[in-house]
Amino acid sequence: MELSCLLVLLIIFVTAVCLPPLGVKVVLPEGQQRSGSIGGATWSHNSSGAYIRARSIPVNPNTDRQNAVRVAVRNLAIFWGTTLTQAQRDGWNAYAANVDWTDRLGQSINLTGLNHFIRCNTQKVVSGIARIDLAPAIQDIGDAEDQLAATASEATQDLTIDGNAAAPWLVEALGWQYYYMGLPQNASIKFFGGPYRFVTAVPGAGPPPFPIVIAAPWVFQEGQRIWLRSRIQRGDGRLSEFAQINFLAAA
């Protein structure tokens, strides 16, 4: 067995037996990357490098929002196999083969046609928007919002959201931008991985909607740090990566 494999097994054993809930930073053998759980150890990485922490079982609050997404994903998977035509599935598979995706390790991979079909339609279904069955003809995922900005007022519990009023999705009949707000945090928090709640879906094919003033899905106080992110869906179904900002709530 190679020395690097022995080292990995030793780290997993020590982690499972001795590691407290906090993580430890590690240096992996050159050219190797790891992400996920093995035994009692969870491998991950951040801006400071790779680290290992004791594996914990995620809490499942089983909320109505979670269940709605699960049902949408299940139904879309069933629809893929029972209702889409072979030509439609071939279109999504061709789209997937031509669109690169970056995984958690920063490596370029390709998702499947089914992955993209579900990815591009889940928020539509959850929001009550008509599903799109034809794969996008343009072979990319489109651009994210490049001028995302927002403020929040404790007094009104409203978010005021701004964006690029000249973005192309705004003139497309089936264009949308979806917004999500993170659970408010202390001002000192600089990294946030969730949870997020859906805020609203803003349609295109109309006058620029900015600024958008809407009630926040989380209660917050002045001085708390708020994360906001959005995704743009083009008229042909392409769904962008997230644009994300954070800011401090005002009075």
C-alpha positions in Angstrom: 0.0 0.0 0.0 1.3 3.4 -0.9 2.6 5.7 1.8 0.0 8.3 1.0 -2.9 5.8 1.4 -1.4 4.7 4.8 -1.3 8.4 5.8 -5.0 8.9 4.9 -6.1 5.8 6.8 -4.1 7.0 9.9 -5.7 10.4 9.7 -9.2 8.9 9.4 -8.5 6.7 12.5 -7.2 9.5 14.6 -10.0 11.8 13.5 -12.7 9.3 14.3 -11.3 8.4 17.7 -9.7 11.6 19.0 -11.0 14.6 17.0 -13.3 17.1 18.8 -16.1 18.8 16.8 -13.7 21.5 15.7 -11.6 20.7 12.6 -7.9 20.4 12.0 -6.0 21.7 9.0 -4.1 19.1 6.9 -1.6 19.1 4.0 -2.6 16.4 1.5 0.0 14.6 -0.6 0.8 16.5 -3.8 -1.9 16.3 -6.4 -4.5 14.9 -4.1 -7.9 16.4 -3.1 -10.7 15.1 -0.9 -14.2 16.2 -0.1 -16.9 14.2 1.7 -17.1 11.8 4.6 -15.2 8.6 5.2 -16.0 6.7 8.5 -16.1 9.3 11.2 -14.2 12.0 9.3 -15.4 14.7 7.0 -12.9 16.2 4.5 -13.5 19.7 3.2 -11.6 22.9 2.3 -12.0 26.6 2.6 -9.9 29.7 1.6 -7.2 28.6 4.1 -6.8 25.1 2.7 -7.9 21.5 3.3 -9.1 20.4 6.8 -10.8 17.5 8.5 -13.5 17.5 11.2 -15.5 15.0 13.0 -18.5 13.8 11.0 -21.8 15.0 12.3 -25.3 13.9 11.2 -27.1 16.9 9.6 -30.3 18.0 11.3 -33.4 17.5 9.2 -36.1 19.9 10.4 -38.4 18.5 7.6 -40.0 21.9 6.9 -42.8 22.5 4.4 -40.2 24.4 2.2 -37.9 21.4 2.2 -40.7 19.0 1.4 -41.8 21.2 -1.5 -38.4 21.0 -3.1 -38.1 17.3 -2.5 -41.5 16.7 -4.1 -40.5 18.9 -7.1 -37.2 17.0 -7.6 -39.0 13.6 -7.4 -41.7 14.6 -9.8 -39.2 16.1 -12.3 -37.2 12.8 -12.2 -40.4 10.8 -12.9 -41.4 13.3 -15.6 -38.0 12.8 -17.3 -38.5 9.1 -17.6 -42.2 8.9 -18.4 -43.2 12.0 -20.3 -40.3 13.7 -22.0 -39.8 12.4 -25.5 -36.5 10.8 -26.4 -35.7 13.8 -28.6 -36.2 16.1 -25.6 -34.0 13.9 -23.4 -31.3 13.8 -26.2 -31.4 17.6 -26.3 -30.8 17.9 -22.5 -28.0 15.3 -22.8 -26.3 17.2 -25.6 -26.6 20.4 -23.5 -25.0 18.7 -20.5 -22.2 17.4 -22.6 -21.3 20.9 -23.8 -21.6 22.8 -20.5 -18.8 22.5 -18.0 -19.5 22.5 -14.3 -17.1 23.2 -11.4 -17.4 20.7 -8.5 -16.6 21.2 -4.8 -13.0 20.5 -5.5 -12.7 23.1 -8.2 -12.5 20.5 -10.9 -14.3 20.9 -14.2 -16.9 18.1 -14.8 -20.0 17.5 -16.8 -23.4 16.9 -15.2 -26.0 14.7 -16.9 -29.0 15.8 -18.9 -31.3 14.8 -16.1 -29.2 16.9 -13.7 -29.6 20.0 -15.8 -33.3 19.3 -16.4 -34.0 19.1 -12.7 -31.7 22.1 -11.9 -33.4 24.4 -14.4 -36.9 23.4 -13.4 -37.0 22.9 -9.6 -37.4 26.5 -8.7 -39.9 27.0 -11.5 -42.1 24.1 -10.1 -41.8 25.2 -6.5 -42.7 28.8 -7.5 -45.7 27.7 -9.6 -44.0 28.7 -12.9 -44.5 26.6 -16.0 -41.9 23.9 -16.5 -39.5 24.1 -19.5 -39.1 20.8 -21.4 -36.9 21.8 -24.3 -33.1 22.1 -23.6 -31.5 25.5 -24.1 -30.0 26.0 -27.5 -27.2 28.2 -26.2 -24.5 26.0 -24.6 -23.9 27.8 -21.3 -25.7 28.6 -18.1 -25.9 32.3 -18.6 -24.6 35.2 -16.6 -25.4 35.9 -13.0 -26.6 39.3 -11.8 -23.6 41.6 -12.0 -25.0 44.6 -10.1 -26.7 42.9 -7.1 -27.1 45.4 -4.2 -29.5 45.5 -1.2 -30.4 47.2 2.1 -32.5 46.1 5.0 -34.5 48.0 7.5 -35.3 46.7 11.0 -38.2 49.2 11.4 -40.0 47.8 8.3 -38.5 44.3 8.1 -38.2 44.9 4.4 -35.4 44.2 1.9 -34.7 46.8 -0.8 -33.0 45.0 -3.7 -31.3 46.6 -6.7 -29.8 45.2 -9.9 -28.8 45.7 -13.5 -31.8 47.4 -15.1 -30.4 46.7 -18.6 -29.8 43.0 -18.2 -31.1 40.9 -21.1 -33.3 38.6 -19.0 -35.6 41.6 -18.3 -36.8 41.7 -21.9 -37.4 37.9 -22.2 -41.0 36.6 -21.8 -39.8 33.6 -19.8 -36.9 35.4 -18.0 -36.8 35.3 -14.2 -34.6 36.3 -11.3 -34.9 34.4 -8.0 -33.8 35.9 -4.7 -32.8 34.1 -1.4 -32.0 35.5 2.0 -29.8 33.9 4.6 -30.5 33.5 8.3 -29.3 36.8 9.8 -25.9 36.6 11.6 -23.8 38.6 14.0 -21.8 41.4 12.3 -18.5 39.6 13.0 -19.4 36.6 10.9 -17.6 36.6 7.5 -18.5 33.2 6.1 -22.0 31.8 5.7 -23.1 28.6 4.1 -26.8 28.6 4.9 -29.7 28.2 5.5 -31.3 30.4 3.0 -35.0 31.1 2.4 -36.7 32.0 -0.9 -37.6 35.6 -1.1 -39.3 36.2 -4.4 -39.3 35.4 -8.2 -39.2 38.5 -10.4 -40.4 38.1 -14.0 -38.9 39.7 -17.1 -40.7 41.1 -20.1 -41.7 44.3 -18.4 -40.3 47.6 -17.1 -37.2 47.2 -15.0 -38.5 46.3 -11.5 -35.7 47.9 -9.5 -35.7 48.7 -6.7 -37.6 45.8 -5.3 -39.1 46.3 -1.9 -40.3 43.1 -0.2 -40.8 41.7 3.2 -37.9 39.6 4.5 -38.5 35.9 5.2 -36.4 36.1 8.4 -36.8 38.6 11.3 -33.6 40.6 11.7 -32.2 43.5 13.9 -30.1 46.5 13.1 -26.4 45.7 12.8 -26.9 42.0 11.9 -25.2 40.7 8.8 -27.5 39.6 6.0 -26.5 37.5 3.1 -28.6 37.8 -0.1 -28.1 35.8 -3.3 -29.9 35.5 -6.6 -30.0 33.4 -9.8 -31.1 34.5 -13.2 -33.1 32.2 -15.4 -33.0 33.1 -19.1 -36.0 32.8 -21.4 -34.6 29.5 -22.9 -34.3 27.9 -19.4 -30.6 28.5 -18.7 -30.0 29.0 -15.0 -27.0 31.0 -13.8 -24.7 30.5 -10.8 -25.5 32.5 -7.7 -24.6 36.1 -7.3 -24.1 36.9 -3.6 -23.6 39.9 -1.4 -23.7 40.5 2.4 -24.3 43.7 4.3 -25.4 45.1 7.7 -29.0 45.8 8.4 -30.0 49.4 9.1 -32.4 50.8 11.7 
